[in-house]
């Protein structure tokens, strides 16, 4: 059984019934939302990498900088760009590949084994945590 269905059933079953939605419809909405988040964040990450490599200038972005760091406060912007672009590119490609894999699984393969459901939850979480770790290290080095 799909782990998202289990989560939705336990957490919001009554709300879905009152709204006239079925559990399968809510689960599909959650899968679509997760896939959209993965694809959009991966796409924006690639846009950020391309813009950084093209301009070699820091620009305002809540996505790129750690915490409350401002681009104008960066100690060495060129080194920051050289540090972040390969890592951000890898992260963005991983996000896009995960989004594509989730689409293929959802609409073509229909694999609902437990290990697939665990991967669907764990891989995006691990990748976002990795991005946060990279941002923290960048904050220590460049701000």
PyMOL commands that set and color helices and strands:
alter all, ss='L'
color gray80, all
select helices_A, chain A and resi 3-19+23-55+71-73+77-109+114-142
alter helices_A, ss='H'
color red, helices_A
deselect
rebuild
show_as cartoon
